Amino acid sequence: MRTFLTTLLLVMSVPVFSDQLENYKKDTDAIWRTGSGAEDGTFTAISTSMLGWGIGLAAGIAILASVLHQSTAGHSD
């Protein structure tokens, strides 16, 4: 009986929850309107981020390569 009541409660609460989600979606869409300015800002942010990551990775690899010594297996100094 407990399982039946729990299932019934979950099934009955789904439409209320979906209505809340639909209202949330409408409110969010009203706040975040897209346009040419929003698209330009997004493209600028993505390209700047990619450029920053590229420079950071290149610098990290260069620093790591300069700090690590190459293996001299077979050579004894």
SERO-4910 file (N, C-alpha, C, O; in steps of 0.05 Angstrom, whole numbers):
BEGIN
 pado doro    nc1    nc2    nc3   cac1   cac2   cac3    cc1    cc2    cc3    oc1    oc2    oc3
  Met    A     16    -24      0      0      0      0     17     25      0     11     45    -13
  Arg    A     39     24     15     57     47     16     69     53    -11     71     77    -19
  Thr    A     77     33    -26     88     36    -52     68     49    -71     75     66    -88
  Phe    A     43     40    -69     22     51    -86     18     81    -81     16     96    -99
  Leu    A     17     88    -56     13    116    -48     37    134    -57     33    156    -67
  Thr    A     61    123    -55     85    138    -63     84    142    -93     90    164   -103
  Thr    A     78    121   -108     76    123   -137     54    142   -145     58    159   -163
  Leu    A     31    141   -133      9    159   -138     17    188   -133     10    206   -149
  Leu    A     31    193   -112     40    220   -105     59    231   -126     58    254   -135
  Leu    A     78    214   -135     97    222   -155     84    228   -182     90    247   -195
  Val    A     65    211   -190     51    214   -215     34    240   -215     32    254   -235
  Met    A     22    245   -193      4    269   -191     20    295   -190     10    316   -197
  Ser    A     45    294   -180     61    318   -178     76    325   -203     86    347   -205
  Val    A     77    307   -223     92    312   -247     80    336   -263     96    353   -272
  Pro    A     54    338   -268     44    361   -283     50    387   -270     55    407   -284
  Val    A     49    389   -244     55    414   -230     84    421   -234     91    444   -239
  Phe    A    101    401   -233    130    406   -237    135    415   -265    152    433   -270
  Ser    A    123    402   -285    127    409   -313    117    437   -319    128    452   -335
  Asp    A     95    446   -306     85    473   -309    105    493   -298    109    514   -310
  Gln    A    117    487   -275    137    504   -264    161    507   -282    172    528   -285
  Leu    A    169    484   -294    191    485   -313    185    502   -337    202    517   -348
  Glu    A    160    499   -347    152    515   -370    152    545   -364    161    561   -381
  Asn    A    142    552   -341    143    581   -333    171    591   -329    178    613   -337
  Tyr    A    189    574   -318    217    581   -315    230    585   -342    245    604   -346
  Lys    A    223    568   -361    234    571   -388    226    597   -401    242    611   -414
  Lys    A    200    604   -398    190    629   -410    204    653   -397    212    672   -411
  Asp    A    207    653   -371    221    675   -357    250    677   -366    259    700   -370
  Thr    A    263    655   -368    291    655   -376    294    665   -405    312    681   -410
  Asp    A    277    656   -423    278    666   -450    273    696   -452    284    709   -469
  Ala    A    256    706   -435    250    735   -435    274    751   -426    278    773   -435
  Ile    A    289    740   -408    313    754   -397    336    753   -417    348    774   -423
  Trp    A    341    730   -428    364    726   -446    356    725   -475    354    704   -487
  Arg    A    350    749   -485    343    750   -514    368    750   -530    388    763   -524
  Thr    A    367    736   -552    390    735   -570    387    755   -592    365    761   -601
  Gly    A    409    764   -602    409    783   -624    438    784   -635    455    768   -627
  Ser    A    442    802   -653    469    804   -665    490    812   -645    513    802   -646
  Gly    A    483    829   -626    502    837   -605    509    814   -587    532    811   -579
  Ala    A    489    797   -580    494    774   -563    512    754   -577    530    742   -565
  Glu    A    506    750   -603    522    731   -618    551    740   -621    569    724   -619
  Asp    A    554    766   -626    581    777   -629    597    774   -603    620    768   -603
  Gly    A    584    780   -581    597    777   -555    605    748   -549    626    743   -538
  Thr    A    587    730   -557    593    701   -553    617    693   -570    635    679   -560
  Phe    A    617    701   -595    640    693   -612    666    706   -603    687    693   -603
  Thr    A    665    730   -593    689    744   -583    699    729   -558    723    725   -555
  Ala    A    681    722   -540    689    708   -515    701    681   -522    722    674   -510
  Ile    A    690    666   -540    700    640   -547    728    642   -560    746    627   -553
  Ser    A    730    661   -579    756    664   -593    778    673   -574    801    664   -575
  Thr    A    771    691   -556    791    701   -536    799    678   -517    822    676   -511
  Ser    A    780    662   -509    786    639   -492    804    619   -506    823    609   -494
  Met    A    798    613   -531    814    594   -546    843    605   -549    862    590   -547
  Leu    A    845    631   -555    871    643   -559    887    642   -532    911    636   -532
  Gly    A    873    648   -510    886    647   -484    896    619   -477    918    616   -467
  Trp    A    879    600   -481    887    572   -476    910    563   -493    928    549   -484
  Gly    A    910    571   -518    932    564   -536    958    576   -527    979    562   -527
  Ile    A    958    602   -520    982    614   -510    991    602   -484   1015    597   -480
  Gly    A    972    597   -466    979    584   -441    991    556   -444   1010    550   -430
  Leu    A    979    541   -462    990    514   -467   1018    515   -479   1036    500   -472
  Ala    A   1022    533   -498   1048    536   -511   1069    544   -490   1091    534   -490
  Ala    A   1062    563   -473   1081    572   -452   1086    549   -433   1109    545   -424
  Gly    A   1066    534   -425   1069    512   -407   1087    490   -418   1104    480   -405
  Ile    A   1083    484   -444   1100    464   -457   1129    474   -459   1147    458   -455
  Ala    A   1132    499   -466   1159    510   -468   1174    510   -441   1197    503   -440
  Ile    A   1160    518   -420   1172    517   -394   1179    489   -385   1201    484   -375
  Leu    A   1160    470   -390   1165    442   -383   1188    431   -399   1204    416   -388
  Ala    A   1190    437   -424   1212    427   -441   1239    439   -432   1259    425   -434
  Ser    A   1239    463   -423   1264    475   -415   1273    465   -387   1297    465   -382
  Val    A   1254    458   -371   1261    448   -344   1270    419   -344   1288    412   -329
  Leu    A   1256    403   -359   1263    374   -360   1287    369   -376   1291    381   -398
  His    A   1304    352   -367   1329    344   -382   1323    320   -399   1308    302   -390
  Gln    A   1334    319   -422   1330    296   -439   1346    273   -429   1367    276   -417
  Ser    A   1335    249   -434   1348    225   -425   1374    220   -441   1374    224   -466
  Thr    A   1395    213   -427   1420    207   -441   1427    178   -436   1449    171   -427
  Ala    A   1408    160   -441   1413    132   -437   1436    122   -455   1436    128   -479
  Gly    A   1455    108   -443   1477     98   -459   1501    116   -457   1523    108   -464
  His    A   1497    141   -448   1519    160   -444   1526    161   -415   1508    162   -398
  Ser    A   1551    162   -408   1558    167   -380   1576    191   -380   1598    192   -391
  Asp    A   1567    211   -365   1583    236   -364   1599    237   -338   1613    257   -334
***
